[in-house]
Each structure stands twice: as structure tokens, then as C-alpha cells.
Amino acid sequence: MAQTIPASTADSQETSPDNPAWFRYVLGQYPTGVTLITAARGDEPVGMVVGTFSSVSLDPPLVAFMPDVRSTSWPKIQEAGSFCANVLTAGQQDVCRAFSRKAEDRFSANSWGDTPSGSPRLDGAAAWIDCDIENVIRAGDHDIVIGRVKALGVGESKNLPLLFLRGGYGSFSIPSIVSPATALTRHVKAADAARPQIEALAEELKLEVLVSGIVDDSVVVLTAAGVDSSPGGSPSRVGVSFSLAAPLAPLHVAWAGDTAESRWIANARNVIGHVDPEVAHAELQHVRETGYAVSAGAATAAEFERMVVVPSDTAAPDLSGVLPKLLERTASTGPASIDDPAGVTSLHAPVFDSTGQVAVTLTLNGFSGTESSARLAECRDRLLTAARSISEVIGGQPPQ
């Protein structure tokens, strides 16, 4: 339910904190997370929804929430002496409503695990924090409950956390995300320059836009916009990586010289044992001539997506099952083109630095494979315009 300005205060422009309606309205402009506090008082599970959960301290690890002193659930949680803070996701509004209205089946209707303290842990929550009650401080009509964290973890859901704002529930829409990894420092200027461009591009074309760079012979997604535009897409692509191996990511190699091309081909050989250098060279030549790249093949794209959608913190994904399919397609049909739109899955454009080398690449992702040539041409032109604009911002220029 949307929050409206209280009539009496809207007319009088009352600003006094003594007016409860005005106080709630003004504070309602600040978004809060939605957290389910659960505990086990003997054999009886108890839970209450709060919008006041917060981190307090790292050393020692402390968190807090602030229940209304009139709450009937809070005394039971206090008696238990420990609690679990379950951070709800945008997909768990039904859980929020069930506990807010104290529905009889609020526990039986959901799946639970146990925390080390014995408190109920909600399956599918964005995060859970298991605590012992450290201190309780009375503050007006609320208590401030300090919890000492004993254990914590994150859930498996891809949904973003549930938010409460202006009297209604919703979720955060992430326009762009930037990876903080220090290994990507040299790409920061280009990634920052790209952010407003890719956000506008994603909104206009209703597609996912990725910014990728090269780090230690791997292609790494640095920034992403419109990540909810692709069917089956992940909440965030940032940090996803895969080996720079032919014929993948030719834009990063096309203007980098013979040594880079040889390494690109050698990397592919290490993965699948064989690659035709002439086919790989033809792919790079085509990219240099057109100034952009096209990916096609819905089945291959889906397999590739399955392997690299979740960042790996141990090793690059095994592309041995995908590269042969890409090589076979390239060898039999030549480089993909928007003039033959069947199966086109993504478009790629280079952003150049001041030396004429590719700093980062832009990718339009999320095509169904059934778009018309006109639609693909429109998207290509907008992508190339954005890439040129970003190149200008960072002082880049295309190679002569």
C-alpha cells in the first residue's frame, strides 16, 4: 500500500515530531530491510517481523533489532535468550504477511532448518544470523536488543532482499554493479565511464548490457546493467569469468597483434586439443573489418551460460564442451552476422583506450534468437554509439 501524506499535516505543513502521523510519514521515506526474528522457547517456535535489524559491531560481532514494547512475541524471544535474524527476500512477501498477521500456519507453511542456538532458520532467506541476546536497552516505546553473533550464512535464493518503503513492500532494482576486485584496477576508469551509458542502453533496449575486461588471460565481467532482462539471468553478472580462448571474445584480441592472437589460439588448444588457426584468424579479420562481433547459436549459448553464470573462485570453467561447437559453427558458416539473424544471441562492441587498444568490451545480451535483422541493426547501432562515446570519455581512439 502506497504511503500518502497525512491530510492534516499536508495542509498545515506541520513539521513537529510530536505529530505521530507526520513522524511516520517522514521516516517512511527511508527504506528498510525486512527481517524475520525467530526463536525457540522450549518446544514453541516464535517469530516476529521487524524493519529495524542492523549491524552494530565487527569486534565483537554484534547486531541489533528494535521491537515495540507492546509486542506479544518479543517477550517470548527474550525469554528464549537467543534468536535468528532471517533476512527475507523479495519472493517471501507471503512469509512476511503470515507473521505480521500471526497466521496459525506461519511455521507449518514454510520449510525450516535449525541454527546452532536451536532457533528456527527459514529456508530460502537471503541471509541468516544466529545470536545470543547480549543486552536489552529501553528506548521510548521500543527496546533496543543487542545480539552477539554466534553463526551466520547466506541462502541459495537468487532473489534480492525484500524492502519496505512508503508503506509498501518491494525490492531494490540494481542499475549497475561494479566489482571491487583490486586486480581490475586498470579497468576502473573505463568501467566507471561506461556505467551511465550501459544503464541508459539497458533501459532503452530492454536487454542486459555487460562490460568486460581482460585479467590474467581471463575475460571478466566488470560492470552489468539490466541483469534482470535475460530469461534465466542471474541477479548479478559481475565477477563472472572464463578463459580468453579462441573463438571466444575476439574483440579483446583483434587489435592486439600477432603475439596476442597466437596466445588466444594456444589457449584454445589447451582446452580442446585442436583449433584451426585459419578459422580463428578469419574471425579476427572479420571483427576488424566490421568493428563489432556477433554471437549465435542458442543451444551453445545456453550451455556456455550454464557453465559461467556463477563466478568460480577456484578455476576457470571447463569450456571443452562448448568450444568445439563454436569452432564447428564458425568453420561451417563463417562468422555470425546480423544479416543472417537466425540464432543471434548477443552483440559485442569494443571500447578503445588512448593507445588504440581495446580497454573493455560492451555486450548486449538476452536476444531470443528470433529477432529481425532490423531489430538487430538498431541494437548494433546503439551499442556502437555507446562504445564510441565511452572511448571518447576515457580519451580513447580507434586504431588507424
C-alpha positions as CSV (number, residue, x, y, z in Angstrom):
1,M,0.0,0.0,0.0
2,A,1.5,3.3,-1.0
3,Q,2.1,5.9,1.7
4,T,0.2,9.1,1.5
5,I,0.8,12.4,3.2
6,P,-1.5,12.8,6.3
7,A,-4.1,15.3,5.3
8,S,-3.7,17.4,8.4
9,T,0.0,17.7,8.0
10,A,-0.1,18.3,4.3
11,D,-2.4,21.3,4.8
12,S,-0.6,22.8,7.7
13,Q,2.9,21.7,6.7
14,E,3.3,20.6,10.3
15,T,7.0,19.7,11.0
16,S,6.8,18.8,14.7
17,P,8.0,15.3,15.7
18,D,5.1,15.3,18.2
19,N,2.7,14.6,15.4
20,P,2.8,10.7,15.1
21,A,1.3,10.6,11.5
22,W,3.9,13.1,10.3
23,F,6.7,11.3,12.1
24,R,5.8,8.0,10.4
25,Y,5.4,9.7,7.0
26,V,8.8,11.4,7.1
27,L,10.6,8.3,8.4
28,G,8.8,6.2,5.8
29,Q,10.9,7.9,3.2
30,Y,13.9,5.8,4.4
31,P,13.8,2.2,3.0
32,T,14.4,-0.6,5.5
33,G,15.1,-4.3,5.1
34,V,12.5,-6.8,6.3
35,T,13.8,-9.4,8.8
36,L,12.0,-12.2,10.5
37,I,13.3,-12.7,14.0
38,T,12.7,-16.3,15.2
39,A,13.5,-18.2,18.4
40,A,12.5,-21.4,20.2
41,R,11.0,-21.1,23.6
42,G,11.1,-24.7,24.7
43,D,9.1,-26.6,22.1
44,E,7.3,-23.5,20.9
45,P,8.7,-21.6,17.9
46,V,8.1,-17.9,17.9
47,G,8.7,-15.2,15.3
48,M,8.1,-11.5,14.6
49,V,8.8,-9.3,11.5
50,V,10.9,-6.2,12.1
51,G,12.2,-3.4,9.9
52,T,14.9,-2.3,12.4
53,F,17.5,-5.0,12.1
54,S,21.0,-3.6,11.8
55,S,24.7,-4.4,12.1
56,V,26.3,-2.9,15.2
57,S,29.9,-4.0,15.6
58,L,32.5,-6.2,13.9
59,D,34.7,-6.6,17.0
60,P,32.9,-8.1,18.8
61,P,30.3,-9.2,16.2
62,L,27.1,-7.6,17.3
63,V,23.8,-6.9,15.6
64,A,20.5,-5.3,16.8
65,F,16.8,-5.0,16.3
66,M,14.2,-2.9,18.0
67,P,10.8,-4.4,18.9
68,D,7.8,-2.5,20.1
69,V,7.4,-2.9,23.9
70,R,3.8,-3.7,23.2
71,S,4.7,-6.8,21.1
72,T,3.4,-10.1,22.4
73,S,6.2,-12.0,20.6
74,W,9.2,-10.1,21.8
75,P,8.9,-11.3,25.5
76,K,8.9,-14.9,24.3
77,I,12.0,-14.3,22.2
78,Q,13.7,-12.5,25.2
79,E,12.8,-15.5,27.4
80,A,14.4,-17.9,24.9
81,G,17.7,-15.9,25.3
82,S,18.7,-16.3,21.7
83,F,17.3,-15.6,18.2
84,C,17.9,-16.0,14.5
85,A,17.5,-13.0,12.2
86,N,16.2,-14.3,8.8
87,V,16.6,-11.6,6.1
88,L,13.6,-12.0,3.8
89,T,13.9,-12.0,0.0
90,A,11.5,-10.2,-2.4
91,G,10.0,-13.6,-3.1
92,Q,9.0,-14.1,0.6
93,Q,6.3,-11.4,1.0
94,D,3.9,-14.2,1.9
95,V,6.1,-15.2,4.8
96,C,6.2,-11.5,5.9
97,R,2.4,-11.2,5.8
98,A,1.8,-14.5,7.6
99,F,4.0,-13.5,10.5
100,S,2.7,-9.9,10.6
101,R,-0.9,-11.1,11.0
102,K,0.1,-14.1,13.2
103,A,-1.4,-16.6,10.8
104,E,-1.8,-20.0,12.5
105,D,0.1,-21.9,9.8
106,R,3.0,-19.4,9.7
107,F,5.5,-22.0,10.8
108,S,4.0,-25.1,9.2
109,A,3.5,-23.4,5.8
110,N,7.3,-22.9,5.5
111,S,10.4,-25.0,5.5
112,W,12.9,-24.6,8.3
113,G,16.3,-25.6,9.5
114,D,18.0,-25.2,12.9
115,T,20.7,-22.8,13.8
116,P,23.5,-23.8,16.3
117,S,21.5,-22.0,19.1
118,G,18.4,-24.0,18.2
119,S,16.4,-21.1,16.7
120,P,14.4,-21.8,13.5
121,R,16.2,-20.8,10.3
122,L,14.0,-20.0,7.4
123,D,14.9,-21.9,4.2
124,G,15.4,-19.6,1.2
125,A,16.1,-16.5,3.2
126,A,18.7,-14.1,1.8
127,A,20.8,-14.5,4.9
128,W,20.6,-15.7,8.5
129,I,22.3,-14.5,11.6
130,D,22.2,-16.6,14.8
131,C,22.6,-14.7,18.0
132,D,22.6,-14.8,21.8
133,I,20.9,-11.8,23.4
134,E,23.7,-9.7,24.8
135,N,21.8,-6.7,26.1
136,V,18.4,-5.0,26.1
137,I,18.0,-1.2,26.3
138,R,14.7,0.6,26.7
139,A,14.3,3.5,24.3
140,G,10.9,5.2,24.4
141,D,8.2,2.8,23.2
142,H,10.8,0.3,21.8
143,D,13.5,-1.9,23.2
144,I,17.0,-2.0,21.6
145,V,18.1,-5.6,21.5
146,I,21.8,-6.3,21.1
147,G,22.7,-9.7,19.8
148,R,26.1,-11.3,19.9
149,V,26.5,-13.2,16.6
150,K,27.4,-16.9,17.0
151,A,27.0,-18.1,13.4
152,L,25.7,-16.7,10.1
153,G,25.3,-17.5,6.5
154,V,23.6,-16.7,3.2
155,G,20.8,-18.5,1.4
156,E,20.6,-20.1,-2.1
157,S,17.9,-17.8,-3.5
158,K,18.8,-15.5,-6.4
159,N,16.1,-13.0,-5.2
160,L,17.2,-9.7,-3.8
161,P,16.3,-8.8,-0.3
162,L,12.7,-7.5,0.5
163,L,12.4,-3.8,1.2
164,F,9.8,-1.7,3.0
165,L,9.3,1.9,1.7
166,R,6.5,4.4,2.0
167,G,4.1,1.8,3.3
168,G,4.7,-0.8,0.7
169,Y,6.9,-3.8,0.0
170,G,9.2,-4.2,-2.9
171,S,12.8,-5.0,-3.9
172,F,15.8,-3.0,-5.0
173,S,16.4,-2.5,-8.7
174,I,20.2,-2.6,-9.3
175,P,21.0,-0.3,-12.3
176,S,24.7,-1.3,-12.3
177,I,27.2,-3.1,-10.1
178,V,30.9,-2.7,-10.1
179,S,33.3,-5.3,-9.0
180,P,35.7,-4.2,-6.2
181,A,38.4,-6.7,-7.1
182,T,41.8,-5.0,-7.0
183,A,43.0,-7.0,-10.0
184,L,40.6,-4.9,-12.1
185,T,42.1,-1.5,-11.1
186,R,43.3,-0.7,-14.6
187,H,39.8,-1.1,-15.9
188,V,38.1,1.2,-13.4
189,K,38.2,4.3,-15.5
190,A,36.6,2.6,-18.4
191,A,34.1,0.8,-16.3
192,D,33.1,4.0,-14.4
193,A,32.7,5.9,-17.7
194,A,30.5,3.0,-19.1
195,R,28.0,3.0,-16.2
196,P,25.7,5.8,-17.3
197,Q,25.8,4.6,-20.9
198,I,25.0,1.0,-20.2
199,E,22.2,1.8,-17.8
200,A,20.6,4.0,-20.4
201,L,21.2,1.3,-23.1
202,A,19.7,-1.4,-21.0
203,E,16.6,0.7,-20.2
204,E,16.1,1.7,-23.8
205,L,16.6,-1.7,-25.4
206,K,15.3,-3.9,-22.5
207,L,18.4,-6.0,-22.7
208,E,21.3,-7.0,-20.5
209,V,24.5,-5.0,-21.0
210,L,27.8,-6.2,-19.8
211,V,31.2,-4.5,-19.6
212,S,34.1,-7.0,-19.8
213,G,37.9,-6.7,-19.5
214,I,40.9,-9.0,-19.5
215,V,42.6,-10.0,-16.3
216,D,45.3,-12.7,-16.4
217,D,44.2,-14.3,-19.6
218,S,40.6,-14.4,-18.4
219,V,37.6,-12.4,-19.6
220,V,36.0,-10.9,-16.5
221,V,32.6,-9.1,-16.3
222,L,33.4,-5.7,-14.6
223,T,30.0,-4.0,-14.7
224,A,26.5,-5.1,-15.5
225,A,23.2,-3.3,-16.2
226,G,19.7,-4.7,-16.9
227,V,20.7,-8.1,-15.3
228,D,17.0,-9.0,-14.9
229,S,16.3,-8.6,-18.6
230,S,17.5,-12.0,-19.7
231,P,15.4,-15.1,-19.2
232,G,17.1,-17.2,-16.5
233,G,19.6,-14.5,-15.8
234,S,21.4,-14.2,-12.5
235,P,21.0,-11.4,-10.1
236,S,24.5,-10.2,-10.9
237,R,26.9,-11.0,-13.6
238,V,29.8,-9.1,-12.0
239,G,32.8,-11.3,-11.4
240,V,31.8,-14.0,-13.9
241,S,34.9,-15.1,-15.8
242,F,36.1,-17.5,-18.5
243,S,39.3,-18.2,-20.3
244,L,40.3,-16.0,-23.2
245,A,40.5,-18.8,-25.8
246,A,39.6,-18.8,-29.5
247,P,37.0,-18.3,-30.7
248,L,35.6,-16.6,-27.6
249,A,35.9,-12.8,-27.1
250,P,37.6,-12.0,-30.4
251,L,37.3,-8.2,-29.8
252,H,39.9,-8.4,-27.0
253,V,42.4,-9.9,-29.5
254,A,41.5,-8.4,-32.9
255,W,43.7,-5.3,-32.5
256,A,46.3,-6.7,-30.1
257,G,48.8,-8.0,-32.6
258,D,50.2,-11.4,-33.6
259,T,51.5,-12.4,-30.2
260,A,48.1,-12.0,-28.6
261,E,46.5,-13.9,-31.5
262,S,48.9,-16.8,-31.1
263,R,48.3,-16.9,-27.3
264,W,44.5,-16.8,-27.9
265,I,44.8,-19.8,-30.2
266,A,47.1,-21.6,-27.9
267,N,44.7,-21.2,-25.0
268,A,42.0,-22.9,-27.1
269,R,44.4,-25.8,-27.9
270,N,45.0,-26.3,-24.2
271,V,41.2,-26.6,-23.7
272,I,40.2,-28.8,-26.6
273,G,43.5,-30.1,-28.1
274,H,43.0,-28.6,-31.6
275,V,41.9,-25.4,-33.3
276,D,42.3,-24.3,-36.9
277,P,44.4,-21.2,-36.9
278,E,43.0,-20.1,-40.3
279,V,39.4,-20.2,-38.9
280,A,40.5,-18.2,-35.8
281,H,42.4,-15.7,-37.9
282,A,39.4,-15.2,-40.2
283,E,37.2,-14.5,-37.2
284,L,39.6,-11.7,-36.0
285,Q,39.8,-10.3,-39.6
286,H,36.0,-10.1,-39.8
287,V,35.9,-8.3,-36.4
288,R,38.4,-5.7,-37.5
289,E,36.5,-5.1,-40.8
290,T,33.1,-4.7,-39.2
291,G,34.2,-3.2,-35.9
292,Y,32.0,-5.4,-33.8
293,A,31.2,-9.1,-33.1
294,V,28.1,-11.3,-33.2
295,S,27.4,-14.5,-31.2
296,A,25.0,-17.0,-32.5
297,G,23.7,-20.5,-31.6
298,A,21.1,-20.6,-28.9
299,A,22.0,-24.1,-27.7
300,T,25.7,-23.3,-27.4
301,A,24.9,-20.1,-25.7
302,A,22.7,-21.8,-23.2
303,E,25.5,-24.4,-22.4
304,F,28.0,-21.6,-22.1
305,E,25.7,-19.7,-19.8
306,R,25.2,-22.7,-17.6
307,M,28.9,-23.0,-17.0
308,V,29.9,-19.4,-16.4
309,V,26.8,-17.8,-14.8
310,V,28.2,-18.4,-11.3
311,P,31.7,-17.0,-10.7
312,S,34.2,-19.6,-9.7
313,D,36.7,-18.8,-7.0
314,T,38.9,-21.8,-7.8
315,A,39.4,-22.2,-11.5
316,A,38.2,-21.1,-14.9
317,P,35.2,-23.2,-16.1
318,D,35.8,-26.2,-18.4
319,L,34.9,-25.0,-21.9
320,S,35.8,-28.2,-23.6
321,G,32.2,-29.0,-24.4
322,V,31.4,-25.5,-25.8
323,L,34.5,-24.6,-27.9
324,P,34.2,-27.4,-30.4
325,K,30.6,-26.4,-31.1
326,L,31.6,-22.8,-31.6
327,L,34.5,-23.8,-33.9
328,E,32.3,-26.1,-35.9
329,R,29.7,-23.3,-36.4
330,T,32.4,-20.8,-37.4
331,A,34.1,-23.2,-39.7
332,S,30.9,-24.2,-41.5
333,T,29.1,-20.9,-41.7
334,G,31.7,-18.3,-41.2
335,P,31.5,-15.5,-38.6
336,A,27.9,-14.8,-37.4
337,S,26.2,-11.8,-38.9
338,I,23.1,-9.8,-38.2
339,D,22.3,-10.2,-42.0
340,D,21.5,-13.8,-41.1
341,P,19.6,-13.1,-37.8
342,A,18.6,-16.7,-37.0
343,G,20.1,-17.7,-33.7
344,V,21.8,-14.5,-32.9
345,T,22.2,-14.4,-29.1
346,S,24.4,-11.4,-28.4
347,L,26.3,-8.4,-29.9
348,H,29.7,-7.1,-28.8
349,A,31.4,-3.7,-29.4
350,P,34.9,-2.5,-28.4
351,V,35.8,0.5,-26.3
352,F,39.3,1.8,-27.2
353,D,41.9,3.4,-24.9
354,S,44.4,6.2,-25.8
355,T,46.8,3.6,-27.4
356,G,44.2,2.3,-29.8
357,Q,43.9,-1.0,-27.9
358,V,40.6,-2.4,-26.5
359,A,40.2,-1.3,-22.9
360,V,36.8,-3.1,-22.3
361,T,34.1,-4.5,-24.4
362,L,30.3,-3.9,-24.3
363,T,27.9,-6.9,-24.8
364,L,24.2,-6.8,-25.5
365,N,22.8,-10.0,-24.1
366,G,19.4,-11.6,-23.9
367,F,18.3,-11.9,-27.5
368,S,15.9,-14.8,-28.1
369,G,17.4,-15.9,-31.4
370,T,14.3,-14.9,-33.4
371,E,14.9,-11.1,-33.7
372,S,14.6,-9.5,-37.1
373,S,17.5,-8.0,-39.0
374,A,16.1,-4.5,-38.4
375,R,15.9,-5.0,-34.6
376,L,19.5,-6.4,-34.5
377,A,20.7,-3.5,-36.7
378,E,19.1,-1.0,-34.3
379,C,20.7,-2.6,-31.3
380,R,24.1,-2.8,-33.1
381,D,24.0,0.9,-33.9
382,R,23.0,1.9,-30.4
383,L,25.7,-0.4,-29.0
384,L,28.4,1.1,-31.3
385,T,27.3,4.6,-30.4
386,A,27.6,3.9,-26.7
387,A,31.1,2.3,-27.2
388,R,32.4,5.3,-29.2
389,S,31.0,7.7,-26.5
390,I,32.8,5.8,-23.7
391,S,36.0,5.7,-25.8
392,E,35.9,9.5,-26.1
393,V,35.3,9.9,-22.3
394,I,38.5,7.9,-21.5
395,G,40.5,9.6,-24.2
396,G,40.5,6.6,-26.4
397,Q,40.6,6.4,-30.2
398,P,40.1,3.5,-32.7
399,P,43.3,2.1,-34.3
400,Q,44.2,3.6,-37.6
